Amino acid sequence: MTSKILTTFKQQIEDLKLVPSKGGCFELTVNGELFYSKLKTKQFPDEQWVLDTLGARMKKKT
């Protein structure tokens, strides 16, 4: 998923940090705000949903 995000938004992303974890933790934070938490939903996010939702957020910022 990281490579898809970088490929799709390469001109818009200034910084991307991947923090390895254990125990089924997958959290996606955008500009300091929690965007998605597998710990809360108990499921891994759909890749296309992540790309679409990130894209919509980036359009709002411009």
C-alpha atoms as a printed R data frame, in Angstrom:
   type eleno elety resid chain resno       x      y      z
1  ATOM     1    CA   MET     A     1   0.000  0.000  0.000
2  ATOM     2    CA   THR     A     2   2.900  2.365  0.707
3  ATOM     3    CA   SER     A     3   4.171  2.160 -2.862
4  ATOM     4    CA   LYS     A     4   0.660  2.814 -4.239
5  ATOM     5    CA   ILE     A     5   0.307  5.920 -2.058
6  ATOM     6    CA   LEU     A     6   3.730  7.195 -3.129
7  ATOM     7    CA   THR     A     7   3.089  6.478 -6.797
8  ATOM     8    CA   THR     A     8  -0.365  8.060 -6.798
9  ATOM     9    CA   PHE     A     9   0.518 11.173 -4.795
10 ATOM    10    CA   LYS     A    10   4.243 11.572 -5.549
11 ATOM    11    CA   GLN     A    11   3.895 15.260 -6.419
12 ATOM    12    CA   GLN     A    12   1.826 16.068 -3.324
13 ATOM    13    CA   ILE     A    13   3.525 14.143 -0.512
14 ATOM    14    CA   GLU     A    14   6.303 15.962  1.289
15 ATOM    15    CA   ASP     A    15   6.993 13.285  3.900
16 ATOM    16    CA   LEU     A    16   5.955  9.666  4.424
17 ATOM    17    CA   LYS     A    17   7.011  7.598  7.404
18 ATOM    18    CA   LEU     A    18   6.484  3.868  7.803
19 ATOM    19    CA   VAL     A    19   6.718  2.665 11.400
20 ATOM    20    CA   PRO     A    20   6.888 -1.119 11.793
21 ATOM    21    CA   SER     A    21   4.781 -2.543 14.601
22 ATOM    22    CA   LYS     A    22   3.500 -5.838 15.958
23 ATOM    23    CA   GLY     A    23   0.242 -7.272 17.152
24 ATOM    24    CA   GLY     A    24  -1.886 -6.450 14.129
25 ATOM    25    CA   CYS     A    25  -1.527 -2.702 14.497
26 ATOM    26    CA   PHE     A    26  -2.039 -0.709 11.301
27 ATOM    27    CA   GLU     A    27  -2.680  2.985 11.703
28 ATOM    28    CA   LEU     A    28  -2.529  5.648  9.048
29 ATOM    29    CA   THR     A    29  -1.964  9.216 10.190
30 ATOM    30    CA   VAL     A    30  -2.184 12.227  7.880
31 ATOM    31    CA   ASN     A    31  -0.784 15.582  9.057
32 ATOM    32    CA   GLY     A    32  -0.866 14.404 12.667
33 ATOM    33    CA   GLU     A    33  -4.508 13.291 12.477
34 ATOM    34    CA   LEU     A    34  -5.446  9.620 12.753
35 ATOM    35    CA   PHE     A    35  -6.893  8.708  9.374
36 ATOM    36    CA   TYR     A    36  -7.451  4.967  9.841
37 ATOM    37    CA   SER     A    37  -6.972  2.495 12.681
38 ATOM    38    CA   LYS     A    38  -7.122 -1.262 12.240
39 ATOM    39    CA   LEU     A    39  -7.139 -1.505 16.028
40 ATOM    40    CA   LYS     A    40 -10.516  0.290 16.041
41 ATOM    41    CA   THR     A    41 -12.093 -1.365 12.982
42 ATOM    42    CA   LYS     A    42 -10.553 -4.843 13.428
43 ATOM    43    CA   GLN     A    43  -9.892 -5.034  9.681
44 ATOM    44    CA   PHE     A    44  -7.235 -3.934  7.219
45 ATOM    45    CA   PRO     A    45  -8.395 -1.018  5.031
46 ATOM    46    CA   ASP     A    46  -9.263 -1.471  1.392
47 ATOM    47    CA   GLU     A    47  -6.408 -0.054 -0.675
48 ATOM    48    CA   GLN     A    48  -8.692  1.737 -3.134
49 ATOM    49    CA   TRP     A    49 -10.657  3.323 -0.262
50 ATOM    50    CA   VAL     A    50  -7.410  4.679  1.181
51 ATOM    51    CA   LEU     A    51  -6.333  6.125 -2.175
52 ATOM    52    CA   ASP     A    52  -9.755  7.659 -2.870
53 ATOM    53    CA   THR     A    53 -10.116  9.153  0.600
54 ATOM    54    CA   LEU     A    54  -6.570 10.526  0.647
55 ATOM    55    CA   GLY     A    55  -7.135 12.014 -2.804
56 ATOM    56    CA   ALA     A    56 -10.321 13.733 -1.652
57 ATOM    57    CA   ARG     A    57  -8.523 15.169  1.389
58 ATOM    58    CA   MET     A    58  -5.689 16.486 -0.748
59 ATOM    59    CA   LYS     A    59  -8.112 18.176 -3.132
60 ATOM    60    CA   LYS     A    60  -9.756 19.971 -0.185
61 ATOM    61    CA   LYS     A    61  -6.360 21.288  0.936
62 ATOM    62    CA   THR     A    62  -5.576 22.932 -2.423
